[in-house]
Amino acid sequence: MKVAVSIPDPIFAEAEALAKQSGSSRSEIYRRALSEFISRHAADPVTRAMDEAVDAVGAQANEFGAEAGRRVLKRVEW
């Protein structure tokens, strides 16, 4: 599918240079950039499924779950 978009001149120039440097077409550069953007910002199917499950059963806090979460987080290196 062909799409017309407006791109600021500096970004266009960088994309052109990258395409030339990597031996890729301009279309390939834009396709890869858009694909990466979508993968970073689109809702994750696993997260969406978990949200639906929580909505179905409710998100009531319980002390056992809260304490278990605290213990796990203490062992995780941030």
Contacts in CASP RR format, 6 or more apart in sequence:
PFRMAT RR
TARGET T0000
AUTHOR 0000-0000-0000
METHOD contacts of the structure
MODEL  1
MKVAVSIPDPIFAEAEALAKQSGSSRSEIYRRALSEFISRHAADPVTRAM
DEAVDAVGAQANEFGAEAGRRVLKRVEW
7 15 0 8 1.000
15 26 0 8 1.000
15 29 0 8 1.000
15 30 0 8 1.000
15 33 0 8 1.000
16 26 0 8 1.000
18 24 0 8 1.000
18 29 0 8 1.000
19 25 0 8 1.000
19 26 0 8 1.000
19 28 0 8 1.000
19 29 0 8 1.000
22 29 0 8 1.000
24 32 0 8 1.000
END
